[in-house]
């Protein structure tokens, strides 16, 4: 299937783009006799410029959405793109710092992953921030009586002293354990950690029964709209200030791939643009159809992305 394209004004993607599974995978160079001469990519008309490996955590759907958007753009530029998916932030930052992964699209390095940046930051560089109002929260369904994190002791019985969290190694989990819980005197409360999908399953069950529940969340994230969530007030500012979402790369990436770094550095999205991207990928298409979803979003938002350099 030939796509219309990722370029501004609808200039076409060159050739078919193969779908990538949510396991670690990549595209192999196609060679056929003398077709490798001058770096040909096997017949789609683009010059092969090298292989770039993207890493992200699929359950954190900002990385999944922006990751596949980046993959399609780089392939149109003429790069081979491999995708590595992980389940925890720690191994992802380790791989990025060691050069096993070239880029982490949609990273949260300023606040959420500040601890990882303290450890690995000397071997990582930011090549752009595409969204500048990301926040961590504890949230409730809008029907909830609870208004503030400070109110939680009054609801200890109905909540069974439990906050439903996500992955143990997530920056949101660390901020909840190290800052929010002690700030609000919730040391006798349990922060239940497992995975983002498990948290969403508990949230769905509570919403179906219209029961009280408090979950750890973040914005931007599609579940806020899907479940009609409301952030609890944080009068002590335990979660800190908003942060930007970055494209992080292994040190030296911008020097090695200047056209990629220049294009990524121009990407900017507002709440509406980013929200529609994630909603399209997560809610309008099935898992495994990320590239179809990205193309649909590009077709509906032709002026959001900067123009690609010629392949």
N, C-alpha and C positions, 0 to 999 in steps of 0.2 A: 504494500500500500504506500503510495507516495503522499507525503504530508504537504500541507500548504506552507508551513514554515514558521520559524521562530523569529524571523527578522521583522523589524518595524515595517509597516505598510505591506506585510504579507509576502515578502520574498521567500521562496520555497526552501524547505529542507531538501537536501540533495539525496534522493534515494530513500529506501525504506530504513527505518530504525528498528532494530530488534528489541523486543521487550526483555526486561531483566527481572529475574526472580528476586524475592526478598532474602535470599541467601547470598553469601559471598560469591560473586561471579564477575564475568567481564567478557568483552568481545575480543576474539582472536583476529589477528590480521589475516586477510584473505589473500593468498598468493596463487598464481597460476602461470607457471613457466616464467616468461619474461615480464609478467605484469608487475613485478616488484621493482622494475627499473624506475628511477626517479621518484621512489617513495609512493607509487600508486597504491591505492587502497583496494584494488581488486575490481574496479569497474564502476564505482559510484561517482567518479569525477572529482573527488577531493584529494588533496595531497596529504599523505600521512605525516603527522607532525610529532608523533610520540604518544606515549600512554600516560594517562593521568588517573590516579586511583582516588575515588571519593569514598569517605567513610561517614556513616551516620547511624543513628538508632531508630529503626522504623516505627517503634511505638511512640516516639516523640515526633509527631506528625509534621512539625515545622521542618525538621531535618529531612524527613521523607519527601515532603512536597518540594522544598527548595533543592534537595539533592537531585531529584529526577529532572527538575527544570534545568539545573546546571549541566547535568549529563547530556541532555538533548542539545543544549547550546554548544557545548564543547565538541560534540560529534559533528555538528554542522560546521564548526570552524576547521575541522579536519583532524581532530584528535581521536585516538582510541580511548574509551573510558571504561574503567573497571569499577565495580561497586563492591564495597565491603560493608556488611551490616553487623553491628554489635549490639549487645544488650545492656552495657553499662558504660558510663562516661569515662571511668578510669582507664580501661584498656584502650578506648578510643584516643584519649589524649596521649597515652604512652606510644601508640602506633604512629600518631601524627608527629610527635617529637622525634621518634626514631627514623622517620622517613618511610615507614611501611605503608602509610597512607599519605597522600599528597595534600588532600584538602578535606576539611570538615565544614560543609555548608550549614549555616544556621546554628552557630555555636553561641553560648551565653558566657563569655569569658570575664565580663566586668564585675559581676556580683555572684551569679549562680555558680559559676565554675572558677571563681577566683582562687580557690585552694589548688585546683589543678594547674592554673596558670603560674602560681607561685612555685610549683614543683617543676613544670615543664616549659614555662614561658620563654626561657632563653633559647629554646630550639623551635619556637613557633612564631609565625608572623601573621598579622591581620592584613588581608588584602581588600577589605571593604566591609562596611556595615550597611545592611539593606533596610533595617527597621529600627527605630530609635525609642520605642516606648514599651518595651517588654517588662512585665512585672511578675513576681511570685505572689501567690495568695493562698489563704485558706478560704474556702467558699462553701455556700449552702444553696440549695434550690430556692428559687424566689419565694415560694410559699412559706419558708421557714420563719419562725418567730425570732430567731437569733439575728442580732444586728452587728455585733462586734466580737472580736476575739476576747475582749475583756469580759464579755457576758457568759463565757463558756462555763465557769464554775456553777452558775445557776441552772445549767442544763446537764450537769454531770450524770444524773440518774437516767434521763431519757437517752443520752448518748453513750451510756455505759463507759464513760471516761475514755472514749476511743476517738481518735482522729484517723481517717483512712488515707494512707499515703501511697507512694509509688515505689520505685526501685530504691533499695537501700543505699546505692552509691550515687544517687541523684543529688545535684546541688540543692534542689528544693528540699530534699530530706535532711541534708546537713543544716540548712538554714532553719528548718522547723525545729530540729533537735537542739542546735547550738544557740539559737537566738530567740525564736518565738516562744518555745516552751518555758525556758527560764525567765524570760521577760515578763510573762503573764502568770507566773507561779503555777504552771500546769505540770509540775514534776510527777504528780501521781497519775497522770494521764498516759495512755499508751498510743504511740504513733505506730499504726499497723503498716508495715512495709511488705511489698511483694513485687508488684509490677503495675504499670499504667493500665493494662487491660483488666487486671483484677480490681483495681480501684474503680474503673468505669463500670464493671459488672455490679459491684456493690452499690454504686451510685444509681444505676438503672433500676435495681431492685427497690431501693429506698424511694425513688421518684414514683415508681409504679404504685407503691403502697402509700405515697404521700407521707412518708416518715421523716423524722429529723435525721440529718446526716451532715457531717463536716468532712470535707475532703481537701487534700492539698492539690492546688491547681496553679495555672499560670495563664498569662495572656501575652501574645495571641495563642489561642487553642480552640479548635472547633467545638469542643464539648461545652464551652461556656454558652454558646447559642443553642446547641442541640438540647441541653438539659435546662435551659433558662436559669443559669447560675448567677448568683450575686456574691461579690466579694465581701467578706467580713471586714468591717472597719479595723484598722490597725493603728490605734491612737498613739502607741509608743513607737511607731515606725520600725518595728522589729525586722521587717523584711527589707528595709532600706529603700533606696531610690530606684526609679526605672533604669533599665539598661538597654544597650543596643544589641541586636543580633548580627553576628559577624560571620564572614567567610574566613576561617582560620586555615593557614597552610603551613606545611613544614618549612623551616627556615631556608631561604634561598629560592623559594618557589617563584616569586615575582621577577627575580633576575633571570630565571630559567625560562619562564613563560610570560614575558611582558605583555603580550596582547591579551592573554587571559586575565591577568591581574588588572589591566586597564579597563577591560569590559566589565568585570565584576565590580570594580571600584565605582562604576557609574550607576549601579542598580540601587534604586530607592523605591520603597513601597509604603503607602499609607495604610491605615487600618482597613479601609474598604477593599483595597487592592489585594493586600495579603489575605484578608478574611475570605475573599472569593476564591483565591488560589487553594487554600487549605480545604475549604468546603467542597470544591470541585473534586480534589484528589480523594478526600476521605469519604464523602457522603454521596457523591453523584456517580462514582465509578467503583468497581470492585477492586479488592486487593489483587495485584498483578496487572492492573490496567493503568498504572501510573502514567505511562507515556501518552496513552490516549487521553487521559484527564488533563495532562499538561497541555497537549495540543488544543483541546477544547477551550481551556482557559486563555491560551495565547490568541486563539481566534476571536474570543470575546473581549480581549483586552490588548489590542494590537499596539497601543502606544505606551505601555508600561515599561517595557524593557528597552535598554539602549540598543542601537543598531549594532549588529555583529560585524566584526572585521571580515574581509573577504577571505574565504578558505584558500 
